[in-house]
């Protein structure tokens, strides 16, 4: 381990491809400017995690890569927890960067994945890859893992919070339990991702695909009435398309907009937490 230091990991949003990505289909995602920072400092005695996360798994997860003695880790985050925005991946990337600032690209992803697995069991690796690499990314789990940077279109995203956390591990397990009956929907999500990649600069066409993606996520059982209501509200306020973002069961909705103001105004009128999401810049070396 290098001298203790500071590391940063970005949150993310999946544009399309949730759940199907676990089974080898592609997904499109981008890093957002909301981030998690981890500072590591020497400490006498057992390693201590100073974190705002109430999740008791945080210490166990971080101690998959941290020594059990001699470290105090200070965790600070802007990424909403349990909302499908990659908070655990941002934490994983931040703590590895604090330990090993020389790592980038695939080496950084590989080093952060044990933490992500401690949280989620069998994650695709998408969240960690996007957090580590920044920018937009086309991702396929593999093997072999495939990642390609994306140039995003000139559109806006509004994130709408359902007010309820999601449980990625539980949602992934639920989808697995419903297979093979839902495989036709997972296959269509995979095909839809390929279509979306070809229209990243055609916002109305992309919006229509996001609407279809949400309908498919409902069909595989990961949406909720609250998420469906947010999708309908966004569409009614002029969004070009909207879908749940992340594993579902709670979390957030992503609304694609030519102008974010009407959707933000509609959300605030109903007391719904909403924020515009800006892509974080690409950094480091892509594998």
N, C-alpha and C positions, 0 to 999 in steps of 0.2 A: 504494500500500500504506500502511496505517496504521502507527503505531509498533509494533515487534515486541512480542508479548504472549503470552498463554496461552490455549489453546482445549481444549475437551473434546468427545469424541464417544462415544456409547454403542454397545455391542454390541447384537446383536439375535438373536431366534429367530423362525423362520418357523413359524407354527402349522400352516398347510397351504397348498399351492400351488406348491412348488418345481418348477422347470423349465417347467411350463405357463405360469408368469408371463412367461417370456422370449418366448412366442408370443402375447401379448395377453390371456391369461386372468387373472383376479384372483388375488390371494394375500392371506392374513391373516398379520400379523406383529406383534411387539411389541418395544420396546426393553427391554433389561435394565440393571440398575444397574452391571454391570461396564463399565468405560470406559477410554478411551485419552486421555492428556493430552500435548499438544505445547506446549513453551515455545520461543519464538523469541527469540534474542538477537543483538545486533550482533557481527560477527566480521570480522577482517581477512583478506582472501583469499577463495578459493573457498568456496562454501557447503558446510557440513559437516553430516551427519546422524548424530546420536548416538542409536542405536536398538538395542533388544534383539532386533529382528527379524533373523534370519540371511539373509532373502531379499534377494538382490542387487538385486531390482527396486525396493526401497524408495526408494533415492536417486533413481533415474530417475523414479519415479512422483511423488515430492514435488516434484521440480524441474520438473514440468509447470506448477506454480503458484508456486514459489518462485524468486526471482532466483538466478542461477548464482554470484553473488558477494555477500559481505557478511553472510551469515546462518549462525548455528549453531542447528540444531533439536535439542532434547532430547525424545526420545520415551519415554514410560513407559506401560505398558499392563497392565490386568488381564484383557483379553479374550483367551481362548485363540486362538492363531494356527493357521490351517488346520483349524479345527473347525466351520466352517459358522456361526459366530456373528458374522460381519460385522466381523472385525478390520480388514480393509483399508478398509471404509467408515467405521469409527470413527476410523481414522487420517486419512482424507481430510477428514472433518468437523472433526476437531480442528485440523488444520493450517490450514484455511480460517478457522475461528473465531479462531485465533491471529493471522492476518493481518487479518481483516475482522470484528471483533466486532459490527459493526452489521448484518451480514447475518442474515436469518432466512427461514424458509419456503422458497418456490421459489427465491429468489435464492441461498440457502445451498446448496440441493441442486444447482443448476446449476453453482455454482462448485466443488463437490466432485467432480462426476462425471468430469472429465478424469483425476483421480487413480485413481478406481475403474476406469476403462477401461484405464488403463495396467497395472493388475494383471490384469484379467479379460477384456479384449477387447470382449465385447458383453454386459455385465451389464444386467439389467432396470432397475436404479435403485432397486429396493426397499430394499436394505440401506442406501444413503445416505439415502433418504427417512425410514426409521424412525430411523436414528441422529440425523438432524437434527431431527426433530419430536418424538421421544419418544412414550411411551404406546403404545396399540394402534392399528393402521392397516390399513385395507383399501386395497389398491393395485392399479392396473392400469397397465401400461406405456404403453398408447396407441400412436400419438398420437390425441388428446391424453392426457397422463398424468392419471389420476384417483386422488385420495387422499381418504379419509374417515376421521376418527378413530373408533375403536371403544371401546365400554365392555366390558371383559372381565368374565367371570364370576367367581364366588367359588370358584376352584379353585387347585390348586398344580401347579407344574411341577418335575420333577427332570431335570437334564441328566446323561446318562451318557456318558462319554468312551470311545470305541473304542480309544484309544491310537494311532491312525494318523491322520495328516493327510489331508485331502482336497485335491484340486486343482480349484478351481472352473472355471478355464479349460478344463482337459482334460475335465471331466464335461459342461460345456455343449457343447463340441465333439463329444463322443461322442453325446449326445442328438441333436444336429443331423444327425450322420451316419446315425443309425438311422431318421430320418424318411424317407418318410411312414408306414412300417410301424407306428410306435408312436403315430401321431396319435390313434387312438381312445382310448388311455390318457391322453394329454394333455388331450383333450376332457373325459374323465370327471373328471380332477383339477380342471379349471375348474368343472364343475358341482358337484362336491363342496364346493368353497370356498363357493359360494353357499349350499349347505345348511348348512355349518358356521357361517356368519355368523348364521343364524337360530336357532342353538341354543347360542350362547356362554354362556348362563346355565343350560343343561341339560347338566351335566358328563357323565353317562352317554351321552347321545346324541352329544355332541361326541367323546367317547372312541371310540365305534364308527366315526365318520368318520375319525378319525386312524388307526385300524387299517387302514381301507380305503385311505387315502392312502398308507400304507407299502407295502401290497400293490401299488399302482399304480407306486410308485417302484421296487419290485423289478422290475416288468414292463418298465419302460423301461430297466433295466440299470444303475441307479446305486447300488443297495444292495450290501452285501458280507455274507459269512457272519458277520463280527464284529458288524455292525450288526443283522442279523437275530437273532443270539443275544441282544443287549441288549434288543431289543424283546420277545423271548420271556421273558427274565428279568423285565422290568418287569411284563409282564402276569401272570406267575406270582406275583409279589409283591403283586398287588392293584391295579396301575395300571388306570385306566379305559380307557386307550388309549395307544399309543406308536407313534412313527415316527422315521425318520431326520430330522434337521433340517439344512437346507443343501443343498449340491450333491451330497453323497454321495461314494462311493468311499473313505470314511473319515469322520472327524469325530465327531459326537455324535448321540445319540438323545434325543428329548424324550419324557418320560413324563408324562401327565396324571393327577393324583391328587387324590382327596378328602383323603387324609392322606399326606404324603410320607414319613413315617417308615419304613414297611415296605419301600419301594423303596430308600431310602437304606441301610437296614440290610442288605438283600440284596446291594446293590452292594459295600458295605464288606466283607461276609463273603467275597466273591470277589476282593477287592483291586482293584475297579473304581473309578476316580475318578468321584465323583458330587457334585453340588452342587444345592441348591435355587436356582431362578432367580426373582428378584423383578422385576416390571415397573418400568421407570424412569418417572417422572412425565412427563406431556406438558408441553412447553414451546414457547415461540415461537408464531408465527402459522401456522396451517395454510393452505395455498394455497386 
